[in-house]
Amino acid sequence: MDVLDLARLQFALTTIFHFIFVPISIGLSFLVAIMETLYVVKKNELYKRMAKFWGTFLLINFAVGIVTGILQEFQFGMNWSEFSRFVGDIFGAPLAIEALLAFFLESAFIGLWVFGWNRLSPKVHLACIWLVSAGTMISALWILAANSFMQRPVGYTINNGRAEMTDFMALLTNGQLLWEFPHTISAAIATGAFLVAGISAWSLLRKRETEFFRSSFKLSIIVALIASVAIAEFGHKQAQYLMDTQPMKMAASEGLWETSGDPAPWTVFAIIDPENRENRFEIKIPYLLSFLSYSKFSGAVPGMNELQAEYEKTYGPGDYIPPVRTTFWSFRIMVACGTAMILLGLYGSFLALRKKWDKMGGWFLRAMVAAIFLPFVANTAGWIMTEIGRQPWTVFGLLTVEDSVSPGVTAGEIWFSLISFTTMYLILLFVLIFLFIRTARRGPEREREREQQDPAFDPYALEGGDSVAAQ
C-alpha cells in the first residue's frame, strides 16, 4: 500500500471509530432530557430514576468518546496537509465555533447536570440537560457545515491555489447541509433510542425491575420509531438533492452504467463488473428509481458512462467513477438496516402503547437486543457511501484525494500512527463496552440503594414544590 492508500485507510478507520461515540451522545442526551422533562412535569420518581440511570451511559460515552475526536483532528496536519492548506480558510470558522461554542456548551452544562441534582431548582437543572442536548446537535451542525462544503462547495473564491471564504451564510444555507443535518441527527437519536430499548429488552428478558424497564422501553421504542421514519424521509430528500449536485454518486449507488429508460427501475441486487463497466446479473423493481429520484413514476436517470464523458469535458481527463461495488452495497446495507429499524419500531410501539407486555415474546426482546447494532451499521454504511461515492474528489470539483495528501509523509510514519491510533481506539471501544455492560448488569437498583443509604434532599420535598435553590 502506498502513502495515499494508507492515509485513506487511517482516516476511514478513525472516522468510523469516532462515529460510534458521537451518535450515542446526541441520542442519549436527547432521551435523558425527555425523561427528566417527564419527571419535572409529572413529579414521578420513576422518571427521575430513568434520567439518572440512562444518564450514566451518557457520561461514560462522553468521557470515553471525547478522545476519539481529538485524534481524528491530528490527521489533518499529519496526513492531509495539502487538503488543510486548501480548505483552511473555509474550515477555520465552523470548526472554531464548534470547539469554542458547542463543545464548551456541552462540557459546562453536563457538569452542572451531574453535580446539580438537588442543588439547582428542577427547572434550572432540566434546562442544563436540554442545553447539553442542544450543544451536541449544534456541534454536529458545524462539523456537517464543513463536510457539506466538501460535498458542494459554496461561498468561496480561489486565491493563490486555495479556497477562501467570501460568504459565511452560504455555508449555513448550503442545500447539502439542510438535508444532511436532519438526516444525521435523526440517525443519532435512533442510535440512542435503540441502545436504551435494547438494554431494556435485555433486562425484561431477565425479569429485572420490570416497571422501570417497561417504561424505558416504551419511551425509547416510540422515539426510535419516529426517528427511523425521519431518517427515511430526510434521506430520501437528500438523495433527490444529490441527483442534481452529485449525480455520479447516485448512479454508482444504483450500479447504473448506462442512462436508464423512462421510467427507471430500481436495482435490488446486482453482480457488478467494474472492469467491463457492466452488471452481469440484476434484480430490478420497475418504476421505483424514478419515484425515488423525482417523486413521480417517470423520468430517466443518467448513468455513469454518460456522466464520465461530461466530467471529462468539465474537469479534464481522468477517471471520475467512484468504487461502484462499495458505493452500491453500502447504500443497500444502510437501507436494509433502516427498514428493519422501522419495522421493529412499529411492532414494539404497538405492543408498548397497547400494554401487551405478555405478547412481547422472547424472540422479539432478543431481536431488540441485537437491534442495538442496527443504527451503528447503518451510520457506518451511510458515511462510507457518502465519502466513497464522492471519489476521486476530496472537495467536489475542486480538489482530488490524490492532491490532498501530505507530500512529506512516509508510509512508515503512517503505519506507525495507524497502528498506534487503531490500538488506542480498540482499547477505548473495549472500555466503553465493558462499562456499558457493567452498568446494565447493575441496573437502577444500585442507584436507588445508594440514595436510600445517603438520602439527598429532594427538590419536591418542600410543600408547594419549592426547591432548594428557591429557599
KEZA-703505 format. One record per residue (C-alpha): residue number from 1; x, y, z. Coordinates in pm, whole numbers, plus 50000, padded with zeros to 5 digits. Layout:
REM KEZA-703505
@n:NUM&u:X&v:Y&w:Z;
...
***
This chain:
REM KEZA-703505
@n:1&u:50000&v:50000&w:50000;
@n:2&u:50133&v:50345&w:49909;
@n:3&u:50113&v:50662&w:50117;
@n:4&u:49779&v:50766&w:49970;
@n:5&u:49615&v:50429&w:50038;
@n:6&u:49747&v:50423&w:50395;
@n:7&u:49631&v:50779&w:50462;
@n:8&u:49285&v:50696&w:50331;
@n:9&u:49271&v:50377&w:50538;
@n:10&u:49370&v:50561&w:50853;
@n:11&u:49117&v:50836&w:50802;
@n:12&u:48843&v:50580&w:50731;
@n:13&u:48920&v:50381&w:51047;
@n:14&u:48940&v:50682&w:51278;
@n:15&u:48622&v:50834&w:51133;
@n:16&u:48428&v:50509&w:51172;
@n:17&u:48550&v:50466&w:51529;
@n:18&u:48473&v:50828&w:51618;
@n:19&u:48124&v:50799&w:51474;
@n:20&u:48048&v:50515&w:51712;
@n:21&u:48054&v:50760&w:52004;
@n:22&u:47906&v:51075&w:51851;
@n:23&u:47551&v:50949&w:51778;
@n:24&u:47532&v:50789&w:52124;
@n:25&u:47600&v:51128&w:52285;
@n:26&u:47343&v:51305&w:52068;
@n:27&u:47077&v:51037&w:52108;
@n:28&u:47121&v:50966&w:52479;
@n:29&u:47132&v:51333&w:52581;
@n:30&u:46806&v:51390&w:52393;
@n:31&u:46639&v:51088&w:52557;
@n:32&u:46762&v:51176&w:52906;
@n:33&u:46629&v:51529&w:52855;
@n:34&u:46286&v:51387&w:52770;
@n:35&u:46296&v:51162&w:53078;
@n:36&u:46380&v:51448&w:53310;
@n:37&u:46113&v:51664&w:53146;
@n:38&u:45858&v:51396&w:53231;
@n:39&u:45990&v:51395&w:53588;
@n:40&u:45957&v:51772&w:53624;
@n:41&u:45609&v:51777&w:53468;
@n:42&u:45463&v:51467&w:53633;
@n:43&u:45674&v:51468&w:53952;
@n:44&u:45704&v:51093&w:53921;
@n:45&u:46019&v:50950&w:54082;
@n:46&u:46034&v:50677&w:53818;
@n:47&u:46132&v:50928&w:53551;
@n:48&u:46399&v:51075&w:53776;
@n:49&u:46548&v:50729&w:53823;
@n:50&u:46532&v:50677&w:53447;
@n:51&u:46712&v:51006&w:53379;
@n:52&u:46986&v:50921&w:53630;
@n:53&u:47034&v:50563&w:53516;
@n:54&u:47046&v:50631&w:53143;
@n:55&u:47243&v:50947&w:53212;
@n:56&u:47519&v:50720&w:53344;
@n:57&u:47557&v:50570&w:52997;
@n:58&u:47572&v:50923&w:52854;
@n:59&u:47852&v:51021&w:53092;
@n:60&u:48052&v:50707&w:53017;
@n:61&u:48022&v:50766&w:52643;
@n:62&u:48106&v:51135&w:52679;
@n:63&u:48420&v:51062&w:52880;
@n:64&u:48547&v:50785&w:52655;
@n:65&u:48443&v:50929&w:52319;
@n:66&u:48599&v:51273&w:52356;
@n:67&u:48946&v:51130&w:52290;
@n:68&u:48845&v:50992&w:51952;
@n:69&u:48761&v:51336&w:51814;
@n:70&u:49095&v:51480&w:51924;
@n:71&u:49289&v:51205&w:51750;
@n:72&u:49088&v:51248&w:51433;
@n:73&u:49181&v:51615&w:51400;
@n:74&u:49552&v:51535&w:51422;
@n:75&u:49533&v:51373&w:51080;
@n:76&u:49455&v:51697&w:50900;
@n:77&u:49800&v:51828&w:50979;
@n:78&u:49985&v:51497&w:50959;
@n:79&u:49846&v:51314&w:50656;
@n:80&u:49639&v:51575&w:50474;
@n:81&u:49838&v:51898&w:50486;
@n:82&u:49756&v:51990&w:50125;
@n:83&u:49387&v:51947&w:50200;
@n:84&u:49423&v:52156&w:50517;
@n:85&u:49602&v:52430&w:50324;
@n:86&u:49333&v:52433&w:50057;
@n:87&u:49026&v:52446&w:50287;
@n:88&u:49182&v:52605&w:50596;
@n:89&u:49016&v:52942&w:50543;
@n:90&u:48678&v:52775&w:50492;
@n:91&u:48700&v:52522&w:50775;
@n:92&u:48853&v:52758&w:51028;
@n:93&u:48531&v:52938&w:51121;
@n:94&u:48290&v:52643&w:51162;
@n:95&u:48545&v:52423&w:51343;
@n:96&u:48643&v:52706&w:51576;
@n:97&u:48279&v:52779&w:51657;
@n:98&u:48220&v:52407&w:51715;
@n:99&u:48503&v:52393&w:51967;
@n:100&u:48451&v:52729&w:52140;
@n:101&u:48071&v:52735&w:52148;
@n:102&u:47915&v:52393&w:52106;
@n:103&u:48174&v:52177&w:52284;
@n:104&u:48208&v:52419&w:52576;
@n:105&u:47829&v:52432&w:52599;
@n:106&u:47816&v:52054&w:52629;
@n:107&u:48105&v:52035&w:52875;
@n:108&u:47991&v:52312&w:53106;
@n:109&u:47630&v:52212&w:53137;
@n:110&u:47693&v:51839&w:53162;
@n:111&u:47898&v:51920&w:53471;
@n:112&u:47616&v:52129&w:53614;
@n:113&u:47374&v:51850&w:53537;
@n:114&u:47586&v:51584&w:53708;
@n:115&u:47651&v:51783&w:54026;
@n:116&u:47333&v:51988&w:54025;
@n:117&u:47086&v:51723&w:54134;
@n:118&u:46907&v:51864&w:54443;
@n:119&u:47128&v:52174&w:54432;
@n:120&u:46955&v:52350&w:54146;
@n:121&u:46585&v:52407&w:54109;
@n:122&u:46413&v:52139&w:53899;
@n:123&u:46357&v:52368&w:53603;
@n:124&u:46712&v:52502&w:53605;
@n:125&u:46850&v:52151&w:53631;
@n:126&u:46624&v:52041&w:53346;
@n:127&u:46750&v:52334&w:53138;
@n:128&u:47105&v:52206&w:53187;
@n:129&u:47041&v:51870&w:53020;
@n:130&u:46848&v:52034&w:52737;
@n:131&u:47145&v:52266&w:52680;
@n:132&u:47372&v:51962&w:52673;
@n:133&u:47145&v:51805&w:52412;
@n:134&u:47138&v:52129&w:52212;
@n:135&u:47515&v:52150&w:52237;
@n:136&u:47565&v:51805&w:52087;
@n:137&u:47339&v:51893&w:51795;
@n:138&u:47499&v:52235&w:51742;
@n:139&u:47837&v:52064&w:51742;
@n:140&u:47715&v:51830&w:51469;
@n:141&u:47581&v:52130&w:51274;
@n:142&u:47923&v:52295&w:51246;
@n:143&u:48102&v:51972&w:51162;
@n:144&u:47846&v:51896&w:50893;
@n:145&u:47874&v:52253&w:50761;
@n:146&u:48240&v:52180&w:50690;
@n:147&u:48159&v:51840&w:50541;
@n:148&u:47884&v:51989&w:50325;
@n:149&u:48138&v:52225&w:50170;
@n:150&u:48335&v:51917&w:50063;
@n:151&u:48019&v:51775&w:49905;
@n:152&u:47903&v:52101&w:49745;
@n:153&u:48142&v:52398&w:49765;
@n:154&u:47964&v:52732&w:49818;
@n:155&u:48054&v:53082&w:49937;
@n:156&u:48419&v:53076&w:49828;
@n:157&u:48672&v:53209&w:49582;
@n:158&u:49002&v:53056&w:49471;
@n:159&u:49304&v:53272&w:49559;
@n:160&u:49667&v:53159&w:49530;
@n:161&u:49558&v:52798&w:49484;
@n:162&u:49341&v:52778&w:49796;
@n:163&u:48972&v:52829&w:49873;
@n:164&u:48890&v:53146&w:50066;
@n:165&u:48554&v:53221&w:50224;
@n:166&u:48350&v:53502&w:50072;
@n:167&u:48007&v:53429&w:50218;
@n:168&u:47977&v:53273&w:50565;
@n:169&u:47599&v:53247&w:50545;
@n:170&u:47630&v:53047&w:50225;
@n:171&u:47793&v:52771&w:50432;
@n:172&u:47496&v:52763&w:50669;
@n:173&u:47236&v:52770&w:50391;
@n:174&u:47414&v:52511&w:50178;
@n:175&u:47146&v:52282&w:50038;
@n:176&u:47362&v:51982&w:50122;
@n:177&u:47367&v:52084&w:50489;
@n:178&u:46992&v:52148&w:50502;
@n:179&u:46925&v:51779&w:50429;
@n:180&u:47240&v:51618&w:50569;
@n:181&u:47197&v:51771&w:50916;
@n:182&u:46843&v:51648&w:50996;
@n:183&u:46925&v:51310&w:50840;
@n:184&u:47232&v:51273&w:51065;
@n:185&u:47056&v:51399&w:51380;
@n:186&u:46764&v:51161&w:51323;
@n:187&u:47011&v:50874&w:51288;
@n:188&u:47184&v:50977&w:51611;
@n:189&u:46856&v:50993&w:51805;
@n:190&u:46764&v:50649&w:51668;
@n:191&u:47104&v:50519&w:51783;
@n:192&u:47044&v:50633&w:52140;
@n:193&u:46685&v:50510&w:52136;
@n:194&u:46774&v:50160&w:52013;
@n:195&u:47052&v:50142&w:52272;
@n:196&u:46804&v:50217&w:52553;
@n:197&u:46539&v:49986&w:52404;
@n:198&u:46790&v:49704&w:52358;
@n:199&u:46926&v:49722&w:52713;
@n:200&u:46569&v:49746&w:52844;
@n:201&u:46473&v:49438&w:52641;
@n:202&u:46774&v:49251&w:52783;
@n:203&u:46661&v:49337&w:53137;
@n:204&u:46300&v:49241&w:53064;
@n:205&u:46418&v:48902&w:52943;
@n:206&u:46568&v:48855&w:53288;
@n:207&u:46256&v:48998&w:53458;
@n:208&u:46456&v:49264&w:53644;
@n:209&u:46294&v:49591&w:53752;
@n:210&u:46010&v:49531&w:53508;
@n:211&u:45824&v:49855&w:53578;
@n:212&u:46139&v:50060&w:53528;
@n:213&u:46248&v:49889&w:53209;
@n:214&u:45898&v:49872&w:53062;
@n:215&u:45875&v:50249&w:53096;
@n:216&u:46221&v:50289&w:52947;
@n:217&u:46136&v:50055&w:52662;
@n:218&u:45807&v:50227&w:52586;
@n:219&u:45962&v:50572&w:52568;
@n:220&u:46267&v:50466&w:52370;
@n:221&u:46087&v:50248&w:52116;
@n:222&u:45844&v:50530&w:52033;
@n:223&u:46135&v:50771&w:51988;
@n:224&u:46316&v:50506&w:51784;
@n:225&u:46017&v:50469&w:51551;
@n:226&u:45976&v:50844&w:51499;
@n:227&u:46349&v:50890&w:51441;
@n:228&u:46366&v:50595&w:51199;
@n:229&u:46082&v:50733&w:50988;
@n:230&u:46253&v:51074&w:50993;
@n:231&u:46578&v:50911&w:50876;
@n:232&u:46399&v:50763&w:50576;
@n:233&u:46225&v:51088&w:50487;
@n:234&u:46530&v:51312&w:50516;
@n:235&u:46746&v:51051&w:50344;
@n:236&u:46500&v:51040&w:50055;
@n:237&u:46510&v:51420&w:50022;
@n:238&u:46889&v:51418&w:50042;
@n:239&u:46911&v:51158&w:49766;
@n:240&u:46688&v:51369&w:49544;
@n:241&u:46910&v:51670&w:49613;
@n:242&u:47219&v:51467&w:49520;
@n:243&u:47060&v:51384&w:49184;
@n:244&u:47131&v:51747&w:49091;
@n:245&u:47459&v:51809&w:49275;
@n:246&u:47635&v:51469&w:49267;
@n:247&u:47463&v:51255&w:49003;
@n:248&u:47772&v:51033&w:48971;
@n:249&u:47741&v:50927&w:49334;
@n:250&u:47375&v:50839&w:49289;
@n:251&u:47445&v:50650&w:48966;
@n:252&u:47717&v:50449&w:49143;
@n:253&u:47484&v:50378&w:49436;
@n:254&u:47242&v:50227&w:49185;
@n:255&u:47505&v:50043&w:48981;
@n:256&u:47371&v:50231&w:48679;
@n:257&u:47629&v:50229&w:48396;
@n:258&u:47409&v:50347&w:48112;
@n:259&u:47137&v:50608&w:48131;
@n:260&u:46815&v:50436&w:48228;
@n:261&u:46499&v:50423&w:48031;
@n:262&u:46190&v:50621&w:48129;
@n:263&u:46061&v:50514&w:48379;
@n:264&u:46372&v:50390&w:48560;
@n:265&u:46370&v:50064&w:48761;
@n:266&u:46544&v:50033&w:49097;
@n:267&u:46811&v:49763&w:49126;
@n:268&u:46765&v:49545&w:49434;
@n:269&u:47060&v:49316&w:49366;
@n:270&u:47342&v:49320&w:49112;
@n:271&u:47666&v:49141&w:49035;
@n:272&u:47881&v:49437&w:48936;
@n:273&u:48176&v:49410&w:48698;
@n:274&u:48357&v:49748&w:48722;
@n:275&u:48638&v:49640&w:48489;
@n:276&u:48399&v:49594&w:48198;
@n:277&u:48158&v:49862&w:48326;
@n:278&u:47856&v:49635&w:48334;
@n:279&u:47634&v:49434&w:48567;
@n:280&u:47637&v:49064&w:48494;
@n:281&u:47315&v:48996&w:48684;
@n:282&u:47040&v:49225&w:48817;
@n:283&u:46711&v:49209&w:49006;
@n:284&u:46505&v:49523&w:48950;
@n:285&u:46176&v:49676&w:49062;
@n:286&u:46008&v:49870&w:48778;
@n:287&u:45934&v:50243&w:48816;
@n:288&u:46085&v:50266&w:49166;
@n:289&u:46408&v:50451&w:49082;
@n:290&u:46214&v:50723&w:48901;
@n:291&u:45992&v:50765&w:49205;
@n:292&u:46288&v:50774&w:49444;
@n:293&u:46468&v:51025&w:49225;
@n:294&u:46184&v:51258&w:49126;
@n:295&u:45883&v:51161&w:49344;
@n:296&u:45697&v:51050&w:49033;
@n:297&u:45680&v:50728&w:48832;
@n:298&u:45855&v:50873&w:48530;
@n:299&u:46192&v:51019&w:48442;
@n:300&u:46525&v:50880&w:48323;
@n:301&u:46833&v:50868&w:48546;
@n:302&u:47178&v:50942&w:48397;
@n:303&u:47431&v:50658&w:48402;
@n:304&u:47797&v:50660&w:48497;
@n:305&u:47931&v:50632&w:48142;
@n:306&u:47740&v:50940&w:48028;
@n:307&u:47843&v:51131&w:48340;
@n:308&u:48207&v:51025&w:48294;
@n:309&u:48207&v:51188&w:47949;
@n:310&u:48051&v:51505&w:48091;
@n:311&u:48303&v:51524&w:48376;
@n:312&u:48593&v:51481&w:48136;
@n:313&u:48469&v:51782&w:47941;
@n:314&u:48431&v:51985&w:48260;
@n:315&u:48730&v:51879&w:48470;
@n:316&u:48970&v:51732&w:48214;
@n:317&u:49092&v:51376&w:48153;
@n:318&u:49062&v:51132&w:48442;
@n:319&u:48855&v:50855&w:48597;
@n:320&u:48560&v:51011&w:48778;
@n:321&u:48372&v:50688&w:48851;
@n:322&u:48393&v:50601&w:49225;
@n:323&u:48436&v:50246&w:49360;
@n:324&u:48099&v:50117&w:49242;
@n:325&u:48071&v:49798&w:49445;
@n:326&u:48142&v:49978&w:49773;
@n:327&u:47901&v:50262&w:49696;
@n:328&u:47630&v:50025&w:49572;
@n:329&u:47635&v:49784&w:49867;
@n:330&u:47693&v:50040&w:50143;
@n:331&u:47377&v:50216&w:50025;
@n:332&u:47178&v:49892&w:50037;
@n:333&u:47313&v:49795&w:50377;
@n:334&u:47204&v:50135&w:50507;
@n:335&u:46856&v:50099&w:50357;
@n:336&u:46816&v:49742&w:50486;
@n:337&u:46911&v:49844&w:50840;
@n:338&u:46680&v:50145&w:50825;
@n:339&u:46389&v:49928&w:50707;
@n:340&u:46449&v:49680&w:50990;
@n:341&u:46456&v:49968&w:51240;
@n:342&u:46119&v:50097&w:51119;
@n:343&u:45959&v:49751&w:51132;
@n:344&u:46091&v:49680&w:51482;
@n:345&u:45985&v:50026&w:51594;
@n:346&u:45633&v:49975&w:51460;
@n:347&u:45587&v:49639&w:51627;
@n:348&u:45744&v:49743&w:51955;
@n:349&u:45548&v:50069&w:51974;
@n:350&u:45222&v:49887&w:51905;
@n:351&u:45283&v:49639&w:52186;
@n:352&u:45408&v:49902&w:52431;
@n:353&u:45127&v:50151&w:52369;
@n:354&u:44864&v:49876&w:52395;
@n:355&u:45043&v:49744&w:52707;
@n:356&u:45058&v:49397&w:52558;
@n:357&u:45369&v:49306&w:52751;
@n:358&u:45264&v:48943&w:52765;
@n:359&u:45266&v:48935&w:52384;
@n:360&u:45623&v:49064&w:52376;
@n:361&u:45780&v:48721&w:52339;
@n:362&u:46137&v:48624&w:52396;
@n:363&u:46211&v:48628&w:52022;
@n:364&u:46120&v:48996&w:51994;
@n:365&u:46312&v:49100&w:52304;
@n:366&u:46617&v:48913&w:52177;
@n:367&u:46573&v:49081&w:51840;
@n:368&u:46569&v:49420&w:52015;
@n:369&u:46895&v:49335&w:52193;
@n:370&u:47052&v:49254&w:51857;
@n:371&u:46894&v:49568&w:51710;
@n:372&u:47127&v:49779&w:51925;
@n:373&u:47380&v:49733&w:51644;
@n:374&u:47147&v:49826&w:51357;
@n:375&u:47192&v:50205&w:51381;
@n:376&u:47569&v:50170&w:51411;
@n:377&u:47585&v:49957&w:51096;
@n:378&u:47351&v:50197&w:50915;
@n:379&u:47552&v:50501&w:51026;
@n:380&u:47878&v:50347&w:50912;
@n:381&u:47737&v:50231&w:50578;
@n:382&u:47583&v:50574&w:50519;
@n:383&u:47908&v:50757&w:50579;
@n:384&u:48102&v:50513&w:50360;
@n:385&u:47854&v:50571&w:50079;
@n:386&u:47873&v:50950&w:50131;
@n:387&u:48252&v:50969&w:50119;
@n:388&u:48341&v:50685&w:49880;
@n:389&u:48070&v:50790&w:49637;
@n:390&u:48238&v:51131&w:49604;
@n:391&u:48569&v:50984&w:49483;
@n:392&u:48804&v:51091&w:49335;
@n:393&u:48724&v:51424&w:49499;
@n:394&u:48806&v:51548&w:49846;
@n:395&u:48632&v:51877&w:49768;
@n:396&u:48393&v:51806&w:49485;
@n:397&u:48507&v:51961&w:49159;
@n:398&u:48798&v:52146&w:49320;
@n:399&u:49048&v:51913&w:49490;
@n:400&u:49114&v:51544&w:49440;
@n:401&u:49212&v:51300&w:49713;
@n:402&u:49544&v:51239&w:49539;
@n:403&u:49631&v:51610&w:49561;
@n:404&u:49522&v:51634&w:49926;
@n:405&u:49778&v:51409&w:50091;
@n:406&u:50086&v:51547&w:50270;
@n:407&u:50385&v:51548&w:50032;
@n:408&u:50648&v:51477&w:50301;
@n:409&u:50483&v:51195&w:50494;
@n:410&u:50621&v:50844&w:50451;
@n:411&u:50449&v:50507&w:50450;
@n:412&u:50640&v:50405&w:50763;
@n:413&u:50518&v:50710&w:50953;
@n:414&u:50158&v:50640&w:50860;
@n:415&u:50194&v:50274&w:50952;
@n:416&u:50321&v:50378&w:51296;
@n:417&u:50035&v:50623&w:51359;
@n:418&u:49780&v:50385&w:51205;
@n:419&u:49876&v:50102&w:51439;
@n:420&u:49900&v:50339&w:51738;
@n:421&u:49565&v:50504&w:51676;
@n:422&u:49386&v:50178&w:51598;
@n:423&u:49522&v:50018&w:51914;
@n:424&u:49410&v:50316&w:52122;
@n:425&u:49066&v:50312&w:51960;
@n:426&u:49021&v:49942&w:52025;
@n:427&u:49113&v:49995&w:52390;
@n:428&u:48862&v:50281&w:52417;
@n:429&u:48592&v:50072&w:52250;
@n:430&u:48662&v:49783&w:52487;
@n:431&u:48640&v:50020&w:52784;
@n:432&u:48309&v:50162&w:52658;
@n:433&u:48154&v:49817&w:52606;
@n:434&u:48284&v:49693&w:52941;
@n:435&u:48143&v:49992&w:53131;
@n:436&u:47811&v:49975&w:52945;
@n:437&u:47771&v:49605&w:53024;
@n:438&u:47867&v:49655&w:53389;
@n:439&u:47622&v:49944&w:53429;
@n:440&u:47344&v:49748&w:53259;
@n:441&u:47404&v:49447&w:53485;
@n:442&u:47398&v:49658&w:53798;
@n:443&u:47073&v:49818&w:53689;
@n:444&u:46895&v:50107&w:53857;
@n:445&u:46876&v:49922&w:54190;
@n:446&u:47230&v:50028&w:54279;
@n:447&u:47141&v:50396&w:54238;
@n:448&u:46829&v:50358&w:54449;
@n:449&u:47017&v:50172&w:54724;
@n:450&u:47277&v:50447&w:54734;
@n:451&u:47012&v:50716&w:54772;
@n:452&u:46840&v:50519&w:55049;
@n:453&u:47167&v:50489&w:55240;
@n:454&u:47250&v:50857&w:55194;
@n:455&u:46920&v:51029&w:55120;
@n:456&u:46963&v:51359&w:54939;
@n:457&u:46720&v:51643&w:54977;
@n:458&u:46454&v:51614&w:54710;
@n:459&u:46363&v:51941&w:54533;
@n:460&u:45996&v:51848&w:54553;
@n:461&u:46004&v:51752&w:54918;
@n:462&u:45912&v:52102&w:55032;
@n:463&u:45550&v:52198&w:55042;
@n:464&u:45430&v:52373&w:54732;
@n:465&u:45709&v:52228&w:54522;
@n:466&u:45964&v:52491&w:54634;
@n:467&u:46321&v:52396&w:54552;
@n:468&u:46642&v:52417&w:54748;
@n:469&u:46765&v:52693&w:54520;
@n:470&u:46444&v:52886&w:54572;
@n:471&u:46471&v:52853&w:54950;
***
